[in-house]
Amino acid sequence: MVKAVLFDKGNVDEESVTFVLEHLGEESLRAGAEIMQMEVDPAHISAPIYVLGFDASKIGMQAPIDVNKVLAEEFKARDYKVIEPGGHDYMLEKNWQDFARQFETWIASA
């Protein structure tokens, strides 16, 4: 289940999945629930925002809209990109260096 929700199928080593499973705790679930209840006023954000999203349909979430684009518009993100292949925990996936380079490039242009 964790693999299906957090990672792009076929783009993660079993060692990474095991690491995540061993380190998830009650606080992880609580933090996730608290985040879902948070309200953030985009007008109070002055830093440039980069939304780096993933195709949620890969984990079974079906939405009639591009959630990444809506989030980027709501928070007036300077840029947004949908990563492929990639999932929620892309920093632990096989191609993590591609995403690190994307961040480095974006930060250098900010």
C-alpha positions in Angstrom: 0.0 0.0 0.0 2.7 2.5 0.9 4.6 1.8 -2.3 1.4 2.5 -4.3 0.7 5.8 -2.5 4.1 7.3 -2.1 6.2 6.1 -5.0 6.0 5.8 -8.8 5.6 2.1 -9.5 8.9 0.6 -10.8 10.9 3.7 -9.9 11.9 2.8 -6.3 14.2 0.3 -4.8 12.8 -2.1 -2.2 15.3 -0.7 0.3 13.7 2.7 0.1 10.2 1.3 0.7 11.5 -0.7 3.7 13.2 2.5 5.1 9.9 4.5 4.8 7.9 1.7 6.4 10.3 1.4 9.3 10.2 5.2 9.9 6.5 5.9 9.5 5.0 6.4 12.9 1.9 7.7 14.6 3.2 11.2 14.2 3.4 10.8 10.4 -0.4 10.0 10.3 -1.1 12.9 12.7 1.0 15.3 10.8 -0.8 14.3 7.5 -4.2 14.8 9.2 -3.1 18.2 10.6 -1.8 19.4 7.2 -5.2 18.6 5.6 -6.9 20.9 8.2 -4.5 23.8 7.7 -5.6 27.0 6.0 -2.9 29.0 4.3 -3.6 32.5 3.0 -1.6 32.8 -0.2 -1.6 36.6 0.2 0.8 36.2 3.2 3.4 34.3 1.2 6.2 36.5 -0.2 8.7 33.9 -1.3 8.7 32.5 -4.8 6.8 29.2 -5.0 7.6 26.2 -7.2 4.9 23.5 -7.3 6.4 20.2 -8.2 3.6 17.7 -8.5 2.9 14.2 -9.7 0.2 12.4 -11.6 -2.1 11.4 -8.8 -4.0 9.0 -11.1 -1.0 6.7 -10.7 -2.0 6.1 -7.1 -5.7 5.7 -7.8 -6.8 9.3 -7.3 -9.1 10.5 -10.1 -9.8 14.2 -10.4 -11.6 16.1 -13.2 -9.0 18.9 -12.9 -5.2 19.2 -12.8 -4.8 19.5 -9.1 -1.2 20.6 -9.5 -2.2 23.5 -11.8 -5.0 24.5 -9.4 -2.6 24.5 -6.5 0.0 26.5 -8.5 -2.7 29.1 -9.4 -4.1 29.3 -5.9 -0.7 30.0 -4.4 0.4 32.2 -7.3 3.4 29.9 -8.0 6.0 31.3 -10.2 6.4 27.8 -11.8 4.9 24.4 -11.6 5.8 21.1 -13.1 4.4 17.5 -13.1 7.3 15.1 -12.6 7.5 11.9 -14.6 8.3 9.4 -13.5 7.8 10.4 -9.9 5.7 10.1 -6.9 5.1 11.8 -3.6 8.5 10.6 -2.2 10.4 11.3 -5.4 13.6 12.1 -3.4 13.9 8.4 -2.6 13.2 7.2 -6.1 15.8 6.0 -8.6 15.9 9.3 -10.6 16.1 11.6 -7.5 19.1 13.4 -9.1 16.9 14.6 -12.0 14.7 16.3 -9.4 17.6 17.7 -7.5 18.9 19.3 -10.7 15.4 20.7 -11.4 15.4 22.4 -7.9 18.9 23.7 -8.3 18.1 25.2 -11.7 14.9 26.7 -10.4 16.6 28.2 -7.3 19.4 29.6 -9.4 16.8 31.4 -11.5 14.8 32.8 -8.5 
